[in-house]
Amino acid sequence: MPPRPSKPVSGQHSVRVQTQLRQALALHQQGELDRAQALYEDVLEAQPGHPDALHLLGVLFIQREKYREAIDLIGRAIHRQPGNPAFYYNRGSAYHRLGDLEAAVRDYTKALELNPKAGDASYNRGNAYFALGRWQAAVDDYERALRVQPSYAEAWCNRGVALVRLAQFVTALASFDRAISLRADYAEAHCNRGTALRELKQSSEAVESYDRAIALRPDYAEAFSNRGIALQELGKIHDAVASYEQALALRPNYVEARYNYANALFNLGQLDAALAGYNRVIESSPDHAAAYLNRGTLWLALKQAPAAIADFDRFVQFEPENPAGYLNRGNARSLAGWLELAIADYTRGLELQPGSARLHEHRAGAWQKLRRFDEAVADYDRAIVTQSDSHIALWNKGLIHLLRGEFSPGWPLYEQRWYLDGLTPPEFPYPRWTGTASLEGKSIFVYAEQGLGDTLQFCRYLPLLAARGARVVFEVQPALVPLLGTLAGIATLLPRGEPRPACDFECPLLTLPSVFTRDFASIPAQARYLEAGSESVALWRARLGPRQRRRIGLVWRGNPRQANDRHRSTKLAELIPLLLPDAEYFSLQKDVTESENALLEAHGVHNLDRHLESFSDTAAVCELLDLVVSVCTSVAHLSAALGRPTWVLLTYGADWRWFCDRSDSPWYPTARLFRQNAPGDWSDVVCRARSALTEPASLNERSS
């Protein structure tokens, strides 16, 4: 309500002027602004410097959102009567609404100097300080207002909000409770109380507060949005999505609700919908830094490195001192193969956050891909010092040891795999065998734990268990059961998913090398330890027909779900230079695409995809080929385990099992390795393999 006029001024028109002023004020208070304005202007025509008329007309202009005119009028009133605190208070209000917060603070401060008990001036100066981000000053002013008016519910509520910004959550919660005790139907206080509870990790109680706010105000979009955050923290992602959707139905342009909605969809794996959400946030708010960060992370999940880099570039522009931008951009650059630039990003992140184990881990990973192993180990060690249970650092450090053939330090660290995401050891009622207990007359349950290629490579250790007197029960992927039935040393071959028998011990398959292999000489490297079924070989011999030329098998990609598949696999087109006129080629690739099949037909390559119904079929075909050329997949392991000539095409950062800088394999005497000389460069690998195919020894090679 506008303040009352001050004492009348003297002059011949004073009585008439004061009468008009009282009439104007009455109309003003009744909301008849046009008539009130006309009377204020009549007064000012009679007495141009009348301070009350200037002031009240300024207040009326504030109500009409004509803030600059209001500031001018009230300023003239202050010039005529500089000691009136109401004048400063209302001009401060005009500045506040105009967005000139510093000027508003100055006027509120002057009003308080003139009237220290002006609770509204303290409250509104607190609001201005809050808008300026000066949280403690805001709290001080709200408390000053409350000393004047202890029942000021809005001041209690706003004090709580400022305390939340100061991370004083317990005190903030008490402030919201006081506001609610004064006004039980205060929806904003219930909503803000929920936020304080959420910060105190009491998300269930927070949801109850948001629900109360929504019950009081069913159109309260902020409460629905905040409720969604609390539900998300409780792991109730679907409920969170529904809450965000209600917020957006009430306010379609609610940027923060849209942003959190996209985050929830991302968590649910609904990537297209999440991407659309981030796009809308950025369209509405082009400076929304967090949306760029999370959209970039989504692009990373989709393996779209250029798009991710572009988004992280924007985030770094907005928040150049935030290490998260450099960590994520480094990851995107690493995905793109820009490893030196990735290292520069991780290094900048570490300058901003020197103790970050994650940044050390990721920089070590980039060094590792560049095969700069000393730098990689140093960074993994820094990560471990910072975070002693950094399983990823311990694991990768172990892989470097194994890659170098340093088995003694490598195998113990390889056990860190059980602490990584996606791999959980099954629970057994019998103890783990670690190599010390006698196996004579005992049964041991060994289980395949990783991919098909791993099973094919490391099943070679089972005969060593049998040699110690053990009865070996081997659980494997069902697809491998027919092929592994002839492996020596297995008493019972069990498809995964079947009931498990009682045994004396258990052991994961890839723990066995840590018991039996301490150096290259102790690798059980027999040339042939698997056999293709004779009936299947006979069937395929008839199907392939008489041999006219050398027979060569091709495999160019592995399981796309494997973490490193985009690096270890290549494209069929890259292998076309291997197709020589004096050889007959067979594709052993599964899930051949339509375009790949067209390319195979165009070059006369036999596509066996539809006919290879099992690993037994693939094994039989390998037996009938002179050579298998494959990237690092299960077929390469199968062919080599059968003792067939096998050429493995390896990426620059090849898996540890192929060791460093070797063209042969201690695991497979019949294997020959062709390695990339630069990351991502398959052309040089294929060129060397083609040259090898034309060597006389290769030309004369025949299968036995």
C-alpha positions in Angstrom: 0.0 0.0 0.0 1.4 3.5 -0.9 2.6 5.5 2.1 0.6 8.4 3.4 1.6 11.9 2.4 3.8 13.9 4.7 3.0 17.2 6.3 1.3 19.7 4.0 3.4 22.4 2.4 2.5 26.0 2.8 1.1 28.2 0.1 -2.1 29.6 -1.3 -3.1 26.3 -2.9 -2.2 24.2 0.0 -5.7 23.3 1.2 -6.9 22.5 -2.3 -3.7 20.6 -3.1 -3.9 18.5 0.1 -7.6 17.7 -0.7 -6.7 16.5 -4.2 -3.8 14.5 -2.8 -6.0 12.8 -0.3 -8.5 12.0 -3.0 -5.8 10.7 -5.3 -4.4 8.5 -2.5 -7.8 7.0 -1.8 -8.3 6.2 -5.5 -4.8 4.8 -5.6 -5.4 2.5 -2.7 -8.7 1.4 -4.3 -6.8 0.4 -7.5 -8.3 3.2 -9.7 -4.9 4.1 -11.1 -6.0 6.2 -14.1 -8.1 8.6 -11.9 -5.4 8.7 -9.2 -2.7 9.5 -11.8 -4.8 12.4 -13.1 -5.2 13.9 -9.7 -1.4 13.5 -8.9 -0.7 15.3 -12.1 -3.1 18.1 -11.2 -1.3 18.5 -7.9 2.0 18.7 -9.6 0.7 21.2 -12.1 -0.2 23.4 -9.2 2.9 22.6 -7.2 5.6 21.0 -9.5 7.9 20.2 -6.6 5.4 18.7 -4.2 7.4 15.8 -2.7 4.4 13.6 -1.7 2.8 13.9 -5.2 6.1 13.2 -6.9 6.6 10.2 -4.6 3.1 8.7 -4.9 3.0 9.2 -8.7 6.4 7.4 -8.7 4.9 4.5 -6.7 1.9 4.4 -9.1 4.4 4.1 -12.0 6.1 1.2 -10.3 2.8 -0.6 -10.3 2.5 0.1 -14.0 6.1 -1.2 -14.5 7.3 2.2 -15.7 10.4 1.9 -13.5 12.6 4.6 -15.1 9.8 7.2 -14.9 9.2 6.1 -11.2 13.0 6.5 -10.4 13.0 10.0 -11.9 9.9 11.1 -10.0 10.9 9.7 -6.6 14.4 11.2 -7.2 12.9 14.6 -7.5 10.9 13.9 -4.3 14.1 13.0 -2.5 15.7 16.2 -3.7 12.9 18.2 -2.1 12.7 16.1 1.0 15.9 14.0 1.5 15.1 12.8 5.0 12.1 10.6 4.2 13.0 6.9 4.4 9.9 5.8 2.4 11.2 7.7 -0.6 14.4 5.8 -0.6 12.7 2.5 0.0 10.3 2.9 -2.9 13.0 4.2 -5.3 15.1 1.1 -4.2 12.1 -1.0 -5.1 12.0 0.6 -8.6 15.7 0.0 -9.1 15.2 -3.6 -7.8 12.5 -4.3 -10.4 14.5 -2.7 -13.1 17.4 -5.1 -12.3 19.8 -2.4 -11.0 20.5 -4.3 -7.8 23.5 -2.2 -6.6 21.4 1.0 -6.8 18.6 -0.8 -5.0 20.9 -1.8 -2.2 22.1 1.8 -1.9 18.6 3.1 -1.5 17.5 0.4 0.9 20.6 1.1 3.0 19.7 4.8 3.1 16.1 4.0 4.1 17.5 1.9 7.0 19.9 4.6 8.1 16.9 6.9 8.3 14.7 4.3 9.9 16.6 1.3 11.4 13.4 -0.5 12.3 12.1 -0.6 8.7 11.6 -4.3 8.4 10.5 -4.2 4.8 13.6 -2.4 3.8 15.8 -5.0 5.5 13.8 -7.8 3.9 14.0 -6.3 0.4 17.7 -5.5 0.7 18.1 -9.1 1.7 16.3 -10.1 -1.5 18.7 -7.8 -3.5 21.7 -9.3 -1.8 20.4 -12.8 -2.6 20.0 -11.9 -6.3 23.6 -10.6 -6.2 24.8 -13.9 -4.8 25.8 -12.4 -1.5 24.2 -15.1 0.6 25.5 -14.2 4.0 24.5 -10.5 3.6 21.1 -11.7 2.6 20.8 -13.9 5.7 21.9 -11.0 7.9 19.2 -8.7 6.4 16.4 -11.4 6.8 17.4 -11.8 10.4 17.3 -8.0 10.9 13.8 -8.0 9.4 12.8 -10.8 11.7 14.0 -8.9 14.8 11.5 -6.2 13.9 8.7 -8.6 12.8 9.3 -12.2 14.2 6.1 -13.5 12.5 7.4 -12.5 9.0 6.9 -16.0 7.3 8.4 -14.8 4.0 11.6 -13.7 5.7 11.9 -17.0 7.5 11.5 -18.8 4.1 13.9 -16.6 2.2 16.4 -16.9 5.0 16.2 -20.7 4.6 16.8 -20.4 0.9 19.9 -18.3 1.4 21.2 -20.7 4.1 20.8 -23.6 1.6 23.1 -21.6 -0.8 25.6 -21.4 2.1 25.3 -25.2 2.6 23.9 -24.7 6.1 21.2 -27.2 5.5 20.2 -28.0 9.1 19.8 -24.3 10.0 17.9 -23.8 6.7 15.5 -26.7 7.6 14.7 -25.0 10.9 14.0 -21.8 9.1 11.6 -23.4 6.7 9.9 -25.2 9.6 9.4 -21.8 11.4 7.9 -20.3 8.2 5.5 -23.3 8.0 4.5 -23.0 11.7 3.5 -19.4 10.9 1.7 -20.3 7.7 0.8 -23.9 7.3 -0.4 -23.4 3.7 2.9 -21.8 2.6 3.6 -24.0 -0.5 6.9 -22.3 -1.3 8.2 -23.1 2.2 7.2 -26.8 1.9 9.0 -26.9 -1.5 12.1 -25.3 -0.2 12.0 -27.5 2.9 12.1 -30.5 0.5 15.3 -29.1 -1.1 17.0 -28.8 2.3 16.1 -32.4 3.1 17.4 -33.5 -0.2 20.7 -31.8 0.5 20.8 -33.7 3.8 20.4 -37.0 1.9 16.9 -37.4 3.2 15.3 -37.9 -0.2 12.2 -39.8 1.0 11.3 -37.0 3.4 12.0 -34.5 0.7 9.5 -36.2 -1.6 6.9 -35.9 1.2 7.6 -32.1 1.5 7.2 -31.7 -2.3 4.0 -33.7 -2.2 2.7 -31.3 0.5 3.6 -28.3 -1.6 1.9 -29.8 -4.6 -1.3 -30.6 -2.6 -1.4 -26.9 -1.6 -0.6 -25.7 -5.1 -1.4 -28.3 -7.8 0.0 -26.0 -10.5 3.4 -25.7 -8.7 5.8 -26.7 -11.5 8.9 -26.1 -9.4 7.7 -28.6 -6.8 7.1 -31.3 -9.5 10.5 -30.7 -10.9 12.3 -30.8 -7.5 10.3 -33.9 -6.6 11.6 -35.5 -9.8 15.2 -34.9 -8.6 14.5 -36.5 -5.2 12.9 -39.5 -6.9 15.9 -39.8 -9.2 18.2 -39.8 -6.2 16.1 -42.6 -4.7 16.6 -44.6 -7.9 12.9 -44.3 -8.8 13.8 -43.1 -12.3 10.4 -43.9 -14.0 8.6 -42.0 -11.2 11.0 -39.1 -11.6 10.3 -39.0 -15.4 6.6 -38.8 -14.6 7.2 -35.9 -12.2 9.2 -34.0 -14.7 6.5 -34.5 -17.3 4.0 -33.0 -14.9 6.3 -30.0 -14.4 6.6 -29.5 -18.2 2.9 -29.9 -18.8 2.4 -27.0 -16.4 5.3 -25.0 -17.8 6.5 -26.2 -21.2 9.4 -23.8 -21.3 10.8 -24.8 -17.9 14.4 -25.2 -18.8 15.7 -26.8 -15.6 12.8 -29.3 -15.6 13.6 -30.1 -19.2 17.3 -30.6 -18.4 16.6 -32.9 -15.5 14.0 -34.8 -17.6 16.7 -35.4 -20.2 19.1 -36.6 -17.5 16.5 -39.1 -16.3 15.9 -40.4 -19.8 19.6 -40.7 -20.3 19.8 -42.9 -17.1 17.0 -45.1 -18.5 19.0 -45.6 -21.7 16.4 -43.7 -23.8 19.2 -41.9 -25.6 17.2 -40.5 -28.5 14.6 -39.0 -26.2 17.4 -37.7 -23.9 19.2 -36.1 -26.9 16.0 -34.4 -28.0 15.6 -33.0 -24.4 19.1 -31.6 -24.3 18.6 -30.1 -27.7 15.5 -28.3 -26.5 17.3 -27.0 -23.4 20.1 -25.6 -25.5 17.7 -24.0 -28.0 15.9 -22.3 -25.1 19.0 -21.5 -23.1 22.1 -21.4 -25.3 24.4 -20.7 -22.3 23.2 -23.7 -20.3 26.7 -25.1 -19.6 25.6 -28.3 -17.9 23.4 -29.3 -20.9 26.4 -29.1 -23.2 28.4 -31.3 -20.7 25.7 -33.9 -20.5 24.8 -33.9 -24.2 28.5 -34.4 -24.9 28.5 -37.3 -22.5 25.5 -38.8 -24.4 27.4 -38.4 -27.7 30.3 -40.2 -26.1 27.9 -43.1 -25.2 26.9 -43.1 -28.9 30.6 -43.2 -29.9 30.1 -39.9 -31.7 33.4 -38.3 -30.9 33.2 -35.1 -33.1 29.8 -34.1 -31.7 31.0 -34.8 -28.2 34.1 -32.7 -28.7 32.0 -29.8 -30.0 29.8 -29.9 -26.9 32.7 -30.1 -24.5 34.4 -27.2 -26.3 31.3 -25.1 -25.5 31.3 -26.3 -21.9 35.0 -25.3 -21.5 34.2 -21.9 -22.9 31.5 -21.4 -20.3 33.4 -22.9 -17.4 37.1 -22.8 -18.2 38.0 -23.5 -14.5 35.9 -26.7 -14.3 38.0 -29.9 -14.6 35.0 -31.9 -15.7 35.2 -30.2 -19.1 38.8 -31.3 -19.6 38.2 -34.8 -18.3 35.3 -35.4 -20.7 36.8 -33.6 -23.7 39.9 -35.7 -23.1 37.8 -38.8 -23.2 36.1 -37.7 -26.5 39.5 -36.8 -28.0 40.8 -40.2 -27.0 37.8 -41.9 -28.6 38.6 -40.0 -31.8 42.2 -41.2 -31.6 43.6 -37.7 -30.8 45.6 -39.0 -27.9 48.1 -36.2 -27.6 45.3 -33.7 -27.4 43.5 -35.9 -24.9 46.6 -35.9 -22.7 46.8 -32.1 -22.9 43.2 -32.0 -21.6 43.8 -34.4 -18.8 46.9 -32.4 -17.9 44.9 -29.2 -17.7 42.3 -30.9 -15.6 45.0 -32.0 -13.2 46.3 -28.5 -12.9 42.8 -27.5 -11.7 42.3 -30.6 -9.6 45.7 -32.1 -8.7 44.3 -34.9 -6.5 41.9 -36.4 -9.1 42.4 -40.1 -9.4 40.0 -40.2 -12.4 42.1 -37.7 -14.3 45.3 -39.7 -13.6 43.5 -42.9 -14.6 42.3 -41.4 -17.9 45.7 -39.8 -18.7 47.4 -43.1 -18.0 44.9 -44.8 -20.4 45.9 -42.4 -23.1 49.6 -43.0 -22.5 48.9 -46.7 -22.6 47.2 -46.4 -26.0 50.3 -44.6 -27.2 52.4 -47.5 -25.8 54.2 -45.1 -23.5 54.0 -47.5 -20.7 56.4 -45.9 -18.2 54.3 -42.7 -18.3 51.1 -44.8 -18.0 52.4 -46.7 -14.9 53.5 -43.5 -13.3 50.0 -42.0 -13.7 48.3 -45.2 -12.5 50.6 -45.1 -9.4 49.5 -41.5 -8.7 45.9 -42.5 -9.0 46.5 -45.4 -6.5 48.3 -43.1 -4.1 45.3 -40.7 -4.3 42.7 -43.5 -4.1 44.1 -46.7 -2.8 41.1 -48.7 -4.0 41.2 -47.4 -7.6 40.5 -50.8 -9.1 40.7 -49.5 -12.7 44.2 -48.1 -12.0 45.3 -51.4 -10.4 43.8 -53.4 -13.2 45.3 -51.4 -16.0 48.7 -51.4 -14.3 48.5 -55.2 -14.1 47.7 -55.3 -17.9 50.8 -53.3 -18.7 52.9 -55.8 -16.6 51.3 -58.7 -18.5 51.8 -56.9 -21.8 55.5 -56.7 -21.1 55.6 -60.4 -20.0 56.1 -59.4 -16.4 53.9 -62.2 -15.0 54.8 -62.1 -11.3 53.5 -58.6 -10.7 50.9 -58.8 -13.4 48.8 -61.8 -12.4 47.9 -60.6 -8.8 46.7 -57.3 -10.3 44.7 -59.1 -12.9 42.4 -60.3 -10.1 41.2 -56.7 -9.8 38.8 -57.5 -12.7 36.3 -58.7 -10.2 35.9 -55.1 -8.9 35.2 -53.6 -12.3 31.8 -52.8 -13.6 30.0 -55.6 -15.4 31.9 -58.5 -13.9 30.7 -60.1 -10.7 32.1 -63.4 -9.3 29.5 -66.0 -8.6 29.2 -67.2 -5.0 30.1 -70.7 -4.1 29.7 -72.8 -0.9 33.2 -74.1 -1.4 36.6 -72.4 -1.3 38.6 -70.8 -4.1 41.6 -72.8 -5.2 44.7 -70.6 -5.4 47.3 -73.2 -6.3 48.5 -74.3 -2.9 46.0 -76.9 -1.8 46.4 -80.5 -3.1 44.0 -81.5 -5.8 44.7 -85.2 -5.5 41.4 -87.0 -5.4 39.5 -83.6 -5.3 37.0 -82.1 -7.5 37.3 -78.5 -8.8 34.7 -76.4 -10.5 36.2 -74.1 -13.2 34.0 -71.6 -14.9 34.4 -69.5 -18.1 34.0 -65.9 -17.0 34.8 -63.7 -20.0 34.4 -63.9 -23.8 34.4 -66.9 -26.2 37.9 -66.1 -27.3 39.1 -66.1 -23.7 37.5 -69.5 -23.1 39.2 -70.9 -26.2 42.6 -69.6 -25.3 42.7 -70.5 -21.6 40.9 -73.8 -21.5 44.5 -75.2 -22.3 45.1 -75.0 -18.5 42.5 -77.7 -17.6 44.7 -80.7 -18.4 47.2 -79.2 -15.9 44.6 -79.5 -13.2 43.8 -83.1 -14.2 47.6 -83.8 -14.0 47.5 -82.8 -10.4 44.8 -85.5 -9.7 41.8 -83.2 -9.9 38.4 -84.2 -11.3 37.6 -81.1 -13.4 34.1 -79.8 -13.9 34.1 -77.1 -16.5 31.2 -74.6 -17.0 31.3 -72.9 -20.4 29.2 -70.9 -22.8 26.6 -73.3 -24.4 27.9 -72.4 -27.9 31.3 -74.0 -27.0 30.1 -77.3 -25.5 30.2 -79.4 -28.7 33.7 -78.2 -29.5 35.2 -78.5 -26.1 33.9 -82.0 -25.5 37.2 -83.5 -26.8 39.5 -81.3 -24.6 41.7 -83.5 -22.5 41.4 -83.3 -18.7 37.7 -82.5 -18.4 35.6 -84.9 -16.4 32.3 -83.0 -16.8 31.5 -80.3 -19.3 28.6 -78.2 -18.1 26.7 -75.6 -20.2 26.3 -72.3 -18.4 22.9 -72.1 -16.8 22.7 -75.8 -15.8 22.6 -76.8 -12.1 26.1 -76.8 -10.6 27.4 -79.9 -8.8 29.0 -79.9 -5.4 32.8 -79.7 -5.6 35.8 -79.4 -3.3 37.1 -76.2 -4.9 36.2 -73.5 -7.4 38.4 -71.4 -9.6 37.7 -68.8 -12.4 39.2 -69.9 -15.7 41.5 -66.8 -16.1 42.9 -67.2 -12.6 44.6 -70.5 -13.6 47.5 -68.7 -15.5 48.5 -67.1 -12.3 49.1 -70.5 -10.8 50.8 -72.2 -13.7 52.6 -69.5 -15.7 55.4 -67.5 -14.3 57.4 -66.9 -17.5 57.1 -67.5 -21.2 58.6 -71.0 -21.0 55.8 -72.1 -18.6 53.0 -71.2 -21.0 51.3 -74.5 -22.1 51.8 -73.9 -25.8 51.0 -77.1 -27.6 50.5 -76.6 -31.3 47.0 -78.2 -31.2 44.8 -78.7 -28.2 41.3 -78.6 -29.8 39.9 -81.0 -32.4 37.1 -80.5 -34.9 34.6 -83.3 -35.1 35.5 -85.8 -37.8 31.8 -86.0 -39.0 31.6 -82.3 -39.3 34.9 -82.1 -41.2 33.7 -84.7 -43.6 30.4 -82.9 -44.1 32.2 -79.6 -44.8 34.8 -81.3 -47.1 31.9 -82.4 -49.3 30.2 -79.0 -49.1 33.4 -77.1 -50.1 34.2 -79.5 -52.9 37.6 -80.3 -54.4 40.5 -78.0 -53.6 41.6 -76.0 -56.7 43.7 -73.3 -55.1 44.9 -72.2 -51.7 42.0 -71.7 -49.3 42.0 -68.6 -47.1 39.4 -67.6 -44.4 38.6 -64.0 -43.6 37.2 -62.4 -40.4 37.2 -58.6 -40.1 35.2 -57.7 -37.0 34.2 -59.1 -33.6 31.4 -58.8 -31.1 30.3 -55.1 -31.2 29.4 -55.3 -27.5 33.1 -55.9 -26.6 34.5 -52.7 -25.1 37.4 -52.3 -27.5 35.7 -53.6 -30.6 35.7 -50.3 -32.5 39.5 -50.4 -32.4 40.2 -54.2 -32.8 37.7 -54.6 -35.7 38.1 -53.2 -39.3 35.9 -52.9 -42.3 35.7 -55.6 -45.0 36.8 -53.1 -47.6 40.2 -52.8 -45.8 40.8 -56.5 -46.5 40.1 -56.4 -50.3 43.9 -56.0 -51.1 44.4 -59.5 -49.6 42.3 -61.1 -52.4 44.9 -62.7 -54.7 43.9 -64.5 -57.9 45.8 -67.7 -56.9 43.7 -68.3 -53.8 40.1 -69.1 -53.0 38.6 -67.0 -50.1 35.9 -67.9 -47.6 34.2 -65.5 -45.2 34.0 -66.9 -41.7 32.3 -63.7 -40.5 29.0 -63.9 -38.6 26.2 -61.4 -39.1 27.3 -60.2 -42.5 25.4 -57.1 -43.6 23.7 -56.7 -46.9 26.4 -54.3 -48.1 29.2 -56.6 -47.0 27.6 -59.5 -48.8 27.4 -57.5 -52.0 31.1 -56.7 -51.7 31.9 -60.4 -51.0 30.0 -61.4 -54.1 31.6 -58.8 -56.2 35.1 -60.2 -55.4 34.2 -63.9 -55.5 34.5 -64.5 -51.8 32.3 -67.4 -50.5 30.0 -66.1 -47.7 29.5 -69.0 -45.2 27.5 -66.9 -42.7 24.2 -68.7 -43.1 25.9 -72.1 -43.0 28.0 -71.7 -39.9 25.5 -72.7 -37.3 27.9 -73.4 -34.5 31.6 -73.2 -33.5 31.9 -76.9 -34.5 31.0 -75.8 -38.1 33.6 -73.0 -37.9 36.2 -75.4 -36.5 35.5 -77.9 -39.4 36.0 -75.2 -42.0 39.2 -74.0 -40.4 40.5 -77.6 -40.6 40.0 -77.4 -44.4 41.6 -74.0 -44.9 45.3 -73.4 -45.6 45.2 -70.1 -43.7 42.8 -68.0 -41.5 43.3 -64.2 -41.5 41.4 -62.6 -38.7 41.3 -59.6 -36.5 41.5 -60.4 -32.7 38.3 -62.4 -32.3 37.2 -65.8 -31.1 37.7 -67.3 -34.6 41.4 -66.3 -34.5 41.7 -68.2 -31.2 39.8 -71.2 -32.5 41.9 -71.5 -35.6 45.1 -71.3 -33.7 43.9 -73.7 -31.0 43.3 -76.2 -33.8 46.9 -75.8 -34.8 45.9 -74.2 -38.2 48.1 -71.4 -39.8 46.5 -68.2 -38.4 47.4 -64.6 -39.1 46.1 -62.2 -36.6 45.7 -58.5 -37.6 46.2 -56.4 -34.5 45.4 -52.8 -33.5 48.2 -50.5 -32.4 47.1 -50.9 -28.7 46.6 -54.6 -29.0 45.4 -56.7 -26.0 47.9 -57.8 -23.4 47.7 -61.4 -24.5 49.7 -60.6 -27.7 52.5 -59.0 -25.7 54.8 -56.2 -27.1 56.4 -56.0 -30.5 56.2 -59.7 -31.3 55.2 -61.2 -34.7 54.8 -64.6 -33.1 52.7 -65.8 -30.2 53.9 -67.8 -27.2 50.4 -69.1 -26.9 50.0 -70.3 -30.4 52.9 -71.8 -32.4 51.0 -71.6 -35.7 50.0 -67.9 -35.3 51.7 -64.9 -37.0 50.9 -61.4 -35.8 50.6 -58.3 -38.0 50.5 -55.1 -35.9 49.5 -51.6 -36.7 52.4 -49.2 -36.7 50.2 -46.2 -36.0 46.8 -46.0 -34.2 43.9 -46.7 -36.6 46.1 -47.5 -39.6 45.0 -50.8 -41.1 46.3 -50.1 -44.6 49.9 -50.8 -43.6 48.9 -54.0 -41.8 47.0 -55.3 -44.8 49.9 -54.2 -47.1 52.4 -56.3 -45.1 50.0 -59.3 -44.9 49.5 -59.1 -48.7 53.2 -59.0 -49.2 53.5 -62.1 -47.0 50.9 -63.9 -49.0 53.0 -63.5 -52.1 56.2 -65.0 -50.5 57.3 -68.3 -51.9 56.9 -70.0 -48.6 53.3 -68.8 -48.4 52.6 -69.8 -52.0 53.8 -73.4 -51.4 52.0 -73.7 -48.1 49.4 -76.5 -47.9 47.4 -77.8 -45.1 48.2 -81.2 -43.8 
